[in-house]
Amino acid sequence: MSATLTIHDANRLKQLETTITKGSKVFIDVGLALAEIKASKLYRENYSTFEQYCAVKWSWSKQHVYRLIECAPVAKSNPRVTNYKQASKLAKVDPTKREKVLDAASEQAATEGRPMTSKDIADAATEQDPPVDIESTVMESQPATPTDTAPTPEPAPAPAPAPAEPRVWPEDEFKKTVSIILTEYQHEGGAVELTRSAQFLRDWAECIEDRAKWMNTQGVKK
């Protein structure tokens, strides 16, 4: 099950784990380090799978780890992206449309005299790819029904599904997101940069707003 690492691999694993230990304030480096550990299977000496390594070594869920891996190269290749939340929104956009989305998001922020936020990116992405009204599209493609043809009876309505069991908000995922937002706006000494405090408050508010919306729509127990 396990395989002994070469001296080179063992040294490289130590370097990468040091990067991860520094914390989520350097999420780009963390995501890239995790991606390399996974690709080179540097976990293989003590763990059967990459997911097991992340769970035991870092106490991170599979979802959280793969989000970091997905967001890191997006942020690295787009200098205008300055934090994890922005990267997570941009990662959902078609790579061929990311520049246009960032242009629109930056323009919107500039007109209001403030830095770009993750909400700007999400709004710009929606404008680039508005949701399709499937029902209207299907209706327009159907041939017109002759007026002398008897209408087709409406099918009996399906029984209403049983109400879903209220889901409990995954506190561990929320805390990880909060930790990322907090640490991104800290120096190594721990002091929050005053010049970025306004941006910090905006991202913090968005995080709380996202959680509240999720709870309202899902019927989450507090």
CORLIN-V370921 format. One record per residue. N is the residue number from 0. D_CENTER is the distance of its C-alpha to the mean C-alpha in whole Angstrom. Layout:
BEGIN
n=(N:N)
d_center=(D_CENTER:D_CENTER)
END
This chain:
BEGIN
n=(0:1:2:3:4:5:6:7:8:9:10:11:12:13:14:15:16:17:18:19:20:21:22:23:24:25:26:27:28:29:30:31:32:33:34:35:36:37:38:39:40:41:42:43:44:45:46:47:48:49:50:51:52:53:54:55:56:57:58:59:60:61:62:63:64:65:66:67:68:69:70:71:72:73:74:75:76:77:78:79:80:81:82:83:84:85:86:87:88:89:90:91:92:93:94:95:96:97:98:99:100:101:102:103:104:105:106:107:108:109:110:111:112:113:114:115:116:117:118:119:120:121:122:123:124:125:126:127:128:129:130:131:132:133:134:135:136:137:138:139:140:141:142:143:144:145:146:147:148:149:150:151:152:153:154:155:156:157:158:159:160:161:162:163:164:165:166:167:168:169:170:171:172:173:174:175:176:177:178:179:180:181:182:183:184:185:186:187:188:189:190:191:192:193:194:195:196:197:198:199:200:201:202:203:204:205:206:207:208:209:210:211:212:213:214:215:216:217:218:219:220:221)
d_center=(33:32:33:35:33:35:35:33:30:31:31:28:26:27:26:22:22:24:21:19:21:21:18:14:16:16:12:13:16:15:12:15:18:16:16:20:21:19:21:24:24:25:25:28:30:29:27:27:23:20:18:22:22:18:19:23:22:19:19:15:14:13:10:9:11:9:6:8:10:8:7:11:13:11:12:15:16:16:18:17:13:14:11:8:7:8:7:3:6:8:7:8:11:14:15:18:17:15:18:19:16:16:20:20:17:19:23:21:21:24:26:25:26:23:20:17:14:10:12:15:12:11:15:16:14:16:19:19:18:19:19:23:25:26:29:31:30:32:35:36:36:39:42:44:46:50:51:54:52:51:48:46:45:42:41:41:38:36:36:33:30:31:28:25:25:23:20:20:16:15:16:15:11:12:14:12:10:13:14:12:13:16:17:16:19:21:24:25:28:25:26:24:24:26:26:22:22:22:18:18:19:17:14:15:16:13:12:15:15:12:14:17:16:14:18:20:19:19:22:21:23:23)
END
